[in-house]
Amino acid sequence: MKLNVYSEKESGILDKLGETIKNPKYSIFVILITPLIFALAWNLFSYILHSTSFGDFGFLLTIMLMFIALISPVVVLACYAYFTENKLSSAIMGLLLFPLAFFYAEIITKMVNFQFQLLVHTFDLLHMYSLFEDFWKFSLIHALIGILVTFRKPFYLAIALILLILQFVVFVSYLD
């Protein structure tokens, strides 16, 4: 009786997914949909935290969810940059990740709270500019992280990790 090893077979789904992500035609899809997923998750976390009383555990849960919400977009950016090796799309994704996520989150929040008349303010150019103005430093750091990770060399990965830690420290200092 001979045992068949199934791990030697090619997994066609993962290969197709990898090739699809590397295709520049689908980069715009990834750049626009990834912030939407994070905005949905942030709104879900916000709803869960505001709808239930957790007591002392609520503060710890808030800190943990904030850490996840701040780190996970950069981790996704780093994974995207590492696997695609596309410097341009990684830089654009890093540049637009947080402004688009907060823009989407604002739209979702207003729609969930039935504040449709306030949606006009969301699409105002000055309001969009103020969103980007608030996050331009972090966006530039994210774009640089995306570019550095595409090189796949330990030195550049270390610089990207240092930038990530510095960005996190600066962001936490704003929360005072």
C-alpha positions in Angstrom: 0.0 0.0 0.0 1.5 3.3 -1.1 0.6 6.6 0.7 0.0 9.6 -1.5 1.5 12.8 -0.3 -1.0 15.6 -1.0 1.3 18.5 -0.1 3.4 17.9 -3.2 0.5 18.9 -5.4 0.3 22.4 -6.7 -2.2 24.6 -5.1 -3.7 26.3 -8.0 -5.8 28.7 -6.0 -2.8 30.3 -4.1 -0.8 30.5 -7.3 -3.6 32.2 -9.1 -4.2 34.6 -6.2 -0.5 35.5 -6.1 -0.4 36.2 -9.8 -3.6 38.2 -9.6 -2.2 40.4 -6.8 1.0 40.9 -8.8 -0.9 42.0 -11.8 -0.9 45.9 -12.0 -4.5 46.0 -13.3 -5.7 44.7 -9.9 -3.6 47.1 -7.8 -6.2 49.8 -7.8 -8.7 47.3 -6.5 -6.4 46.4 -3.6 -5.6 50.0 -2.9 -9.3 51.0 -2.7 -10.8 48.0 -1.0 -8.2 47.4 1.8 -9.0 50.8 3.5 -12.7 49.9 3.2 -12.2 46.6 5.0 -10.3 48.5 7.8 -13.1 51.1 8.0 -15.7 48.4 8.4 -13.7 46.7 11.1 -13.1 50.0 12.9 -16.8 50.8 12.9 -17.6 47.3 14.1 -15.1 47.7 17.0 -16.5 51.1 17.8 -20.1 49.8 17.8 -19.1 46.8 20.1 -17.2 49.1 22.5 -20.0 51.7 22.8 -22.9 49.2 22.9 -21.7 47.1 25.8 -20.4 47.9 29.3 -17.2 46.0 30.0 -16.2 47.7 33.2 -12.5 47.7 33.9 -11.9 45.1 31.1 -13.3 47.7 28.7 -10.2 49.9 29.0 -7.9 47.0 28.3 -10.1 45.9 25.4 -10.0 49.5 24.0 -6.2 49.6 24.2 -5.9 46.2 22.5 -8.3 47.1 19.7 -6.6 50.4 19.2 -3.3 48.6 18.9 -4.7 46.2 16.4 -6.4 49.0 14.4 -3.2 50.9 14.1 -0.8 48.1 13.4 -2.9 45.8 11.1 -3.1 48.3 8.2 0.7 48.6 8.2 1.2 44.9 8.4 -1.2 44.4 5.4 0.8 47.1 3.5 4.1 45.3 4.3 2.7 41.9 3.2 1.3 43.5 0.0 4.6 45.2 -0.8 6.7 42.1 0.1 4.7 39.7 -2.1 4.1 42.0 -5.1 7.4 43.8 -5.2 5.6 46.6 -7.0 7.1 49.8 -5.7 4.6 52.2 -7.2 1.4 50.5 -6.0 2.9 49.8 -2.6 3.8 53.5 -2.3 0.4 54.6 -3.4 -1.3 52.1 -1.0 0.9 53.5 1.8 0.1 57.0 0.9 -3.7 56.5 0.7 -4.3 53.8 3.4 -5.1 55.9 6.4 -6.8 58.9 4.7 -9.1 56.6 2.7 -9.8 54.4 5.7 -10.9 57.4 7.8 -12.9 58.8 4.8 -14.7 55.5 4.4 -15.2 55.2 8.2 -16.8 58.6 8.3 -19.2 57.7 5.4 -20.1 54.4 7.1 -20.7 56.0 10.5 -23.0 58.6 9.0 -24.9 56.0 7.1 -25.3 53.7 10.1 -26.5 56.6 12.2 -28.9 57.8 9.5 -27.2 61.1 9.1 -27.6 61.3 5.4 -27.9 65.1 5.2 -24.3 65.3 6.7 -22.9 63.1 3.9 -22.6 66.2 1.7 -20.0 67.6 4.1 -18.0 64.5 3.8 -17.5 65.0 0.0 -16.5 68.6 0.4 -13.0 69.2 -1.0 -11.9 71.2 2.0 -13.0 68.3 4.3 -11.1 65.8 2.2 -8.1 68.0 2.2 -8.3 68.3 6.0 -8.4 64.5 6.3 -5.2 64.2 4.2 -3.6 67.1 6.1 -4.1 65.3 9.4 -2.4 62.1 8.2 0.2 63.3 5.6 3.1 62.6 7.9 1.9 59.0 8.6 1.0 58.6 4.9 4.5 59.5 3.8 6.0 57.1 6.3 3.7 54.4 5.1 4.6 55.0 1.5 8.3 54.8 2.5 7.6 51.6 4.4 5.9 50.2 1.3 8.8 51.0 -0.9 11.4 49.7 1.5 9.7 46.4 2.0 9.6 45.8 -1.8 13.4 45.5 -1.8 13.2 42.3 0.4 16.7 42.9 1.9 17.2 42.6 5.7 18.7 46.1 5.9 15.7 47.7 4.2 13.3 45.6 6.2 15.0 46.7 9.4 14.7 50.4 8.4 11.0 49.8 7.7 10.5 48.2 11.1 12.2 51.2 12.8 10.0 53.6 10.9 6.9 51.6 11.9 8.0 51.7 15.6 8.7 55.5 15.4 5.4 56.1 13.7 3.6 54.2 16.4 5.3 56.1 19.2 4.5 59.4 17.5 0.9 58.4 17.0 0.5 57.3 20.6 2.0 60.6 21.8 -0.9 62.4 19.9 -3.5 60.5 22.0 -2.7 62.5 25.1 
